Structure formats: C-alpha cells, structure tokens
C-alpha cells in the first residue's frame, strides 16, 4: 500500500509537471504560482471539498460530480452519513449544484459563474491557475478596476468573481491558512477534473512495464529469426 | 505455427472452398520483400494497427456518445455531457476515449513518418505512382475524418474550428455559399452540423478501410521499394514477408504501443497538443476563443491558408498544397529513386521536412508579423520544392547506383 501510494504520487507529480510545464507560460501575464497539490492525498482533497462546498458552491457548480461520487471515489471516500449531511434533500445521483440561480448570478455579477467540474483541464496551468487566481487579488495599480475585481493572473485582469477567500487586505498572520485553503480546493478541483487519473496511472505502470518487456522479447525474437539473413 | 495450422483438416476444408493456402503463400509466407528494409518501413503496418484501434474504440464510444447540441445545465450540451459521462461513469470509458483521442494524433504521427519515408527513398516513383496516389487519397480522407471527429465533443475549439473551416468553403466562387450551408446544415454551425459530422465521422473510416485495402493490394502488385531505391532481381536479395517482416513489424508494434500507452496513461492531453485546453470549455457561439488553432496535425496547412491576404487565394493554395502531392510522381522524373544517391535532392527533401515542421509551428502559434513572414517563406519553399523537382534531374549529378542489394 505504501509503495503503491509512492508510485502514484511520483507518477502524478511527473505527469503534472510535464503537462504543466508545456502550458504554464503559453498565456500572457505573469508566470503562475506553483500550487502544492497532491491528487492522491485524501486529506487534502477532503479539505478542498470543504472549501468547495462552503465557499465556491455559493456560486459555482460541479455538475459532473455526484453526491454518490463523493462516497465512491476512494480519493474522497466520505461515509454515507457524511454525504447525507452534505446533500440535505438532494438525491444521491444529483451533481454538486449551486443554489445560486443563473439568472440572479447574471444580475449580480454580470455573467453566469462557470461550472468547475473540469476547470483544471479547461485552463492553461490547471491547478496552478486556480491557485494563482484565488491568491491573486490585488489593488489595481492603475486605480481603474474596483477592489475585489482586479486579479493579477486573470487575462485582462478584470475578473467578475469577487475575491472568494478575502485574500485582498488579509492579515499577515492569515496568509499561510489562506494559501492552504486555496491549494486544497485546487487539489480537489484537479482531482474531479479527471476522477480516474490515479487509477489510470497505476494501471499505466503495469501496462507500460508489460509492453517494455514484450518489446524486449519481440526484439530478441526478431534478432533470432533474422540471424540467417546475410547483408 | 502457421505450418501446423495449414496441415490441419479444418484448414484443408477451408482451403478447398476459398483457396486460402494460395492466398497465404502469395501474400505472406512466399511474398518476397527486399531484405534491406530499414525501420522506416515499419510505419505502414503501424498505420494499419492504429486504423483498427481507432475503428474499435470508436465503435464503443458511439454506444455512449450522443450527437446533440441541445443545451443542458451550465452552458453545456447533451454531446459534451455524454463525453464527460464516458470519462467518468462508463466502465473504462476514460481508457477508450483517451485511446481514441491519442490515437488520432498517433495515426498522423505514423502516417507522416510513412509519407516522409516514401518521399526520402523515392517510393512514389514508377512503378509505384498509383500506390502513392492511393496513399494521398488516404491522407485526405484521414484529415477529413479527424476534422469531423474533432467537432463531436462540442467544445470551444470543436465549434470554432468547424466554423473557421466551413467558412473556407464560403470563399469559393459560385458554389461556395451553397457548399458551406450544405456542410453546416444551416447558416451557422449548430445541431444539424453535429449530426451530419457524426454520420460522416462514421462513414470516412469505412472508406479508409476499403481504400487501405486497395493500397495494400497495389503494394503487393508492385512490391516494396527499398532504401537503395533499386529494382530487385535475384532471390538472394529477397526474403519472405513471413516470418522475417512479420516479426520485425511485431517488434515495431511493441515499441509503438509502449510509447502510445505511455501517453494514454500518463499524459493524455500531451500538454494541450493532443486534446486542446480550450476544448474542455463548452462551445459558446457568442464567445470566440482568443486564439483559434487546429490540432497539430492540420497546422501546416492552416499556415499555408493564413499566408495569403486574400481568403480565396488562401483556400486555393491550401487545396493546391495537398493536390500537388498527387502530381509528385509525374513532377519528379529522375531515374534514381533513393535520396542516398541524389545529393541535391537529399538536401532539398530534408529541408522540406524542416519546412513542414516550421509550417506546423507557425499554424499552432498565435499570429505575429514575424511568424507570418516565416510562414510565408516556408509556404514558398513548400511549393518551390515540387517545381524544383521538375528541373532538378537536368543538372543533378547522381551518385552511381549499386546493381543489387
């Protein structure tokens, strides 16, 4: 079990780095901050789920993630009681849907908040992007964009989402806690973007390992069959 | 093992009714192949393998995929939702879908290597002109199939890619607008477009399978070229396809599958090259993505299109850049096939490969004045290459070609 987790974490890191490195700087604006995210860490993903349901879900949905999924995915692994408490009267097969009506959202924020089910796949930089946005609220140096709508990492800097973690003007002593919250929710979102990714990487080790062995055998076979061919 | 099977009574029964033994002998165990083929000759069998994988995975995807642009919650559509259901809820749906999506790119990787090999060693020259021409038809159908397939997830890049490409048809005189509307099934890309693209995405691979059959048949009539580019006369220069090349192809399959599965399991989006980031955003006809670019395998031709100020000219030149491939066997009249014995051609063809990669890079990147100029220079060389071949044999001093392998 220990070894399996180690392999998982290692492969997850390598592939995240590989995919992150290729896309991180493709956009414009400052380089994204690096988020300490581990999609195999159940504790971090669960903390992220808390942040998501308590803060993000005020406006955002994750419609492809069902309450049942919160029990079924071993990376989250909530108990039936925990899920019942979370879902209230929603059926188990419902997605994580925000109570905010899209029409009301349009009136309040000028646009409908995007669904976050696959957000780390849908933005260059993935989890780093989400983390950077959440901790990227600043005062506009030009003084044009009102506080809470200026984000260093958002393309064009003017973001409709008002500083959800109250990052702007936070007390120095809260920095570590807020960064942790932002990373945790980034981990949760990175996980749900592709909920079979850990399973995929474990199976991948076996598949690729087998294929390397198979190729070696086929290579020896080829050499054996060809040894009587004169050049 | 094959010998043993061929000695059984069941095989004898089948043979009497089909002539299976004669086919196996003429096409496999006694099908003569030059003995000096290098590993560049592995890509043909790999392309066939990927075609089979694409068809198989595609059949299973179609059992769950729903071609409908009807809106669902959160700005998504039935089509987009069904793809996400495959990724999340269908047992091993993620595997099938990543195999298919990565397979599309893998298909072009092996086919471009296959074409590059044909160019370098002069495999398009007589008597293999028709073999080459059938191959170009396959390339065009593949590009069509890939283009139709890319619309199906109904993401932002699906929608806008389809909009840009179908727009091109509108640039053609007289029939343009009609063609464009016929393709779209309306004035804009929408639900009818999705339905006909799904239908065509199912049809094209069937066409491919049939034409690939023709390609292999044509190959078995004129036989394989070889790195020396010379005709093979004696039995000492040939070996039977089976077991020599079946085992060599199998080894190639092993290497290919290792790399293919590495990407599928560890980096299926390939950093946005195989599945573009913007295609995880649901299609929105009111919001153009900041930068529309086709997937990497179509970007060289996209650059040619963008290199011309006039849209019509761009479309025509893009068409010409593909059509000229048909003419290649007749443009290049040199008696020597392989680049090994054609010093000038060798440099030209290597520069041509570099030029196609540069074109691909330009088409993938957001347009800047510098990149545009680079793209135009590469486009010029792309066409120059073919026309230079027309006069090249007149002054190229070829090296002496060996009599036998």
Contacts between the chains, C-beta under 8 A, distances in Angstrom:
chain1	res1	chain2	res2	distance
A	11	B	266	6.4
A	14	B	266	7.3
A	15	B	266	4.6
A	15	B	267	5.2
A	18	B	266	7.8
A	18	B	267	5.5
A	18	B	271	6.8
A	19	B	267	5.8
A	19	B	269	6.2
A	19	B	270	7.8
A	19	B	271	4.9
A	19	B	272	7.8
A	21	B	271	7.5
A	22	B	270	7.9
A	22	B	271	2.8
A	22	B	272	6.6
A	22	B	273	7.6
A	23	B	271	5.4
A	23	B	272	5.1
A	23	B	277	6.5
A	26	B	272	7.5
A	61	B	73	7.4
A	61	B	74	6.0
A	63	B	73	5.7
A	63	B	74	5.5
A	63	B	76	7.6
A	64	B	81	7.9
A	64	B	84	5.1
A	64	B	88	5.9
A	69	B	88	7.8
A	97	B	73	7.4
A	112	B	74	7.7
A	112	B	75	6.8
A	114	B	74	7.6
A	114	B	75	7.7
A	115	B	73	7.9
A	115	B	74	3.9
A	115	B	75	7.4
A	115	B	76	7.1
A	117	B	84	7.2
A	118	B	84	7.1
A	118	B	280	5.0
A	121	B	269	7.1
A	121	B	277	7.1
A	121	B	280	4.2
A	122	B	277	6.5
A	122	B	278	7.6
A	122	B	280	3.6
A	122	B	281	4.9
A	123	B	277	6.8
A	124	B	272	7.2
A	124	B	277	5.4
A	155	B	290	7.5
A	194	B	87	7.2
A	194	B	94	7.4
A	195	B	88	5.9
A	196	B	87	7.5
A	196	B	88	7.4
A	196	B	94	4.6
A	200	B	94	6.5
A	200	B	95	7.5
A	200	B	98	8.0
A	200	B	265	5.5
A	201	B	265	6.4
A	201	B	266	6.5
A	203	B	95	8.0
A	203	B	265	6.5
A	204	B	261	6.9
A	204	B	262	7.5
A	204	B	264	7.4
A	204	B	265	2.5
A	204	B	266	5.5
A	205	B	265	7.9
A	207	B	261	5.0
A	207	B	265	6.2
A	208	B	258	6.2
A	208	B	261	5.5
A	208	B	262	5.4
A	208	B	265	6.6
A	208	B	266	7.9
A	211	B	254	6.4
A	211	B	257	5.2
A	211	B	258	4.2
A	211	B	261	5.9
A	212	B	258	5.8
A	214	B	254	5.2
A	214	B	257	7.9
A	215	B	251	6.8
A	215	B	254	3.4
A	215	B	255	5.4
A	215	B	258	5.7
A	218	B	247	7.2
A	218	B	250	5.1
A	218	B	251	4.2
A	218	B	253	7.7
A	218	B	254	4.6
A	219	B	251	5.3
A	219	B	254	7.5
A	221	B	247	5.6
A	221	B	250	7.6
A	221	B	251	7.4
A	222	B	247	4.9
A	222	B	248	5.4
A	222	B	250	7.5
A	222	B	251	4.6
A	225	B	243	5.4
A	225	B	244	6.3
A	225	B	247	4.8
A	226	B	244	6.4
A	226	B	247	7.7
A	226	B	248	7.4
A	229	B	35	5.6
A	229	B	239	5.9
A	229	B	244	6.8
A	231	B	35	7.4
A	231	B	36	6.9
